[in-house]
Amino acid sequence: MIARLRTYLTETPMRSLATLGRSAQLAAEILTYTVTDIAAFRLPVREVAEQMWKLLKVTALPALLMAVPIGAEVSVQVGGIMNQVGANSLAGAASGLGVVGQGAPMAAGLLMSGAAASAIASDLGARAIREEIEAIRVMGIDPVQRLVVPRFIAMIAIAPMLCVSIIAAGVAAGLIISANVNNVVPGSFWQSFGSFATTTDLAFSVLKSVLFAAIVVLIASLRGLEAKGGPKGVANAVNASVVLSVFCIFMTNLGVSQLQMMFFPARLA
């Protein structure tokens, strides 16, 4: 028992550091190929467009379905408190701070980590267990350049779309709930929304979604390319990519939010 515990305590940190090293190497390769392919006009535009469409199909509708409950929940919860203190005119501020600042980027990140990450990891993992990745290397083609970079660019491209669509649907749902349930005048809703939600909040929200997209692609690609052991290995790669993506998204959101509060503190517009 003691020997097993000693082995676990010594080998686990080393494996974790090795995984971090491979992740950093893969991130450097992705960024290098992305810049060089764009500069040399070698970017597979058709492949990127196909990947964008595939990723949008699995994330667009769930994004809208997730945005409506988020906006409605913020309006219902905050609206009840504002009715008690007689501050109904600040209902728009709740949507601005809750949906734009935190709800939309987190919803987009969770969707990408759940739907998009599983799609990428399963695709690359299936190729890995069929030895297609090794066959591509034998032909002198780098699988990172051929398979990962188009997915990286596609994910980066659709991330702002998801974030903005969630913001629009969430704020619209909050407006409808506030106007019909809490008897808030739409004009006062938009006035308070514009006073508290600034362009800086929107910019950080989009920035978060882009960072989340990069994290999701990096983790899912690494797990997919390293999948082994048949269908069970693909399933393990998909599960690991989703779990790690969610964890990293929460930690990244915390860090970016703290930086935003430090350098761009909330204030009336």
C-alpha positions, 0 to 999 in steps of 0.5 A, a space after each residue: 500500500 505504501 509502495 503504491 502510494 509512493 509510486 502514485 505521488 512520484 509518477 503522477 506529477 511527472 505525467 502531469 508535467 509531461 502533458 503540460 509540455 506536450 500541450 505547450 508544444 502543440 500550441 506552439 505548432 498550431 500558432 506557427 502553422 496558422 501564421 505561416 499558412 495565412 501569410 503564405 496563402 496556403 490556408 485550406 479555406 474550404 476545409 475551414 468553412 466545412 469545419 465551421 459549419 460542422 461546429 455551428 451545427 452542434 452549437 448554434 441551436 443549443 446556444 440559443 436554447 441556453 441563452 433564453 433561460 439565462 436571461 430569464 433567470 437573471 430577470 426573475 431573480 433580480 426583478 423580485 429583489 428590485 420590486 421589494 426595494 422599488 428599483 425596477 428601473 435597474 432591471 436592465 443593469 442586471 442583464 448587462 452585468 449578468 448576461 454580458 459580463 459572465 453568462 454569455 461567455 461562460 455559456 459559449 465556453 461550456 457549449 464549445 467544451 461539451 459539443 465541439 470538444 467531443 466532436 473534435 476529440 472523437 474525430 481525431 481519436 477515430 483517425 488515431 486508432 485507425 492509424 490514419 495519423 501515422 499514415 499522414 506522417 508517413 506521407 510527409 504531411 504534418 497532422 497538426 497542419 492538416 487536421 488541427 489548424 483548420 479546426 482551430 481557425 474554425 473554432 476561433 471564428 465561430 466563438 464570437 458568433 456564439 457569444 454575441 448570439 447568446 447575449 442578444 437572446 439572453 438580453 431579449 429574454 430578460 427584456 420580455 420577462 421584465 416588461 411583462 412580469 415585473 412591469 418594467 418600462 422598456 425605455 428604462 430597461 435599455 437606459 439602465 442596460 446602456 449605463 452599466 454594460 459598456 463596450 469594454 464588457 462586450 469586448 472582454 466577453 468576446 475575448 473570453 469566448 475566443 480564449 475558451 475556443 483556443 483552450 477547447 481545441 488545444 485540449 481536444 486535439 491533444 487527447 484525440 491525437 494521443 488516443 489509443 486502445 480502440 473504441 474505449 480509447 476514443 471514449 476516454 479521450 472524449 471524456 477527458 477533453 470535455 472534463 479538462 476543457 470545463 475546468 480550464 474554462 472556469 479557471 480562465 474565466 476567473 483570471 480574465 475577470 479579475 484582470 478586467 476588474 483590476 484595470 477596467 473597474 465597473 462604473 456608470 457609462 
